[in-house]
Amino acid sequence: MRWRGRRQSTNISDVRGQGGGGFQLPGGMGFPGGGGIRIPVGTGRGGGGMGCGTLVVFGIVLWFLGINPLVLLNGGGLGGGLDPSMTQNFPTPRAGGGSGQRTAPSNDEMTQFVRTILASTEDVWSSVLKSYGKRYTAPQTVLFSGSYPSACGQASAATGPFYCPGDKKVYIDLAFYRTLANQFGAKGDFAQAYVLAHEVGHHVQDIIGVLPQFNRMRQSMGKLEANHMSVRVELQADCFAGVWGHYVSQQGWLEQGDVEEAMNAASKIGDDSLQKQTQGYVVPDAFTHGTSAQRQRWFGLGFKSGRIESCDTFNTASL
């Protein structure tokens, strides 16, 4: 990526070395490799439907953005993350923490990279949402080492980056990028940027109303139903990451092989790939983020079009 020399974001809180206490939220949805949300509520209960009601509420969100949901339906309907438990066989990256000493200077190259990527997401989403009459407010990104408390439970290197709608912040231990490259085989700066863009995609979902609606609906869902809906939420965040990629590509950021880096990362962190790697077999009902093929497909759809309308994962029979 041609990222050097560009604007850097100031919406960063660097707390590396300031370890914190707290607890790991049982229902947490953070995960290594590009994409998690954690919602500060208990797990779902009971039945509830995921049919017409879901279509209606997400249709309302689209109308709010000025998008006609009927255009997106095309006669289709609903078909049919990385769970922290799926990473228990991987060692937690050692990045210091808890000692009160910073593990990296605040202006090291990786910090500059993160600041630059975040600035680009601010520019892209401010422009995109403005075209729909919405104002984009950038999330604060917390750089931590080891563990740190969030409004959604304890941020941990073991569970990877995540977005917390409870405090509108993205949390990331930069040591995770070594895990992404060395243990998951997803190398490259655009792979790293994809991780951040996915988390920012969750913030966009929060702004347009998708996450608040999901948070309400999941409380009346059973676990399987909530997992299925979670996959759609996560794949939309992948698509939003692709929308961001579309615009930075137009702005001359990308070099040969960058798109392949993001696609490889999406493949490595699909639920099916991770389950095979960690437990040797696949349990589709436990998917919360989508398969490798699905994650690649939706990132690609956003990247190709650069349009929010291409990211309607809720009104399609085929993910």
C-alpha positions, 0 to 999 in steps of 0.5 A: 500500500502507498500509505506513507505521507498521508493524513493521520487520524487523531481519534486514537487512544494509546493505552499500551502498557496500561493493563486493566482488570475486568471480565471477559463477556461470555457473549463476546463476539470479538475474534482474531482476524478482522471482525468482531462486535461485542454487544453489552447484553446477555445471550439471546433467549427463546424463539422469535422469527427471522423472517418478515420482521427482520426484512421490515426492520432492515428495510426501515434502515435502508429507507432512512438512508434513502435507499429503496429496499424493494430494489434490493429484494429482487424476489429474494428472501432470507436464506438459511466471527471468530468465537473466542473458544475457537482460538484456545489452541493458539498462544496469546501474543506476548505484547507486554501489558500490566507493567505500566511501561509502554510496549511501543513508542506512540509514533512507531511505524505500525502506529503511523500505519494505523493512524493513516488507515483510520484517517482514510476510513474517516474521509471515505465514510464521511463522503459516502454517508454525506451522499445519503444525508447522514453525518459520519462521526469517527469512532475512537480507536484504542490501542492496548497491550495484553488486556484492557477494559471496555464497555463490552467487557475485557479487551484481550489479545486472545480475542482479537480486534473488535468494535464495542457499540457500548462506547463507540470504540474500536479495540485492537492489540497491534501484536495481533497483526503478528498472529494474523501473519504468522499463525493464520498466514494472512500477511501484508499491509492491505490485509492489516488494513482490511481488519481495521476497515471491517471494525470501522464497518461495524461502526457504520452499521451502528450509525445507520441503525443495523447494530442497535436493531440486531442488539434488540432482536437477538434478545428474543432469538435462540442461539442458532438463530442469533448465530445466523443473523450474526453471520449477516451482520459480519458479512455486511461489515466485510462488504463495508470494508470493501466499499472503503477499499474501492475508494482508496483504490481510486485514490491510488493507495493500492499496489499490485497484490494488495487486493489478493492480500485482503482476499487471502485474509478473508479466506484464512479467517472464515469460520470454516477455515478456522474451525478446521484449523483449531478443531479439525472439523466444521460445525456450520451451526456454530458459524458467527462470521461466515465461511471463507468464500462468503467473506471473500464474496462480500468484500469483493462486492463492496470493493467492486461497487463502492456502494452501500446498496451492494451490501444488503446481506439481510435480503438475500437468499444466498450469502 
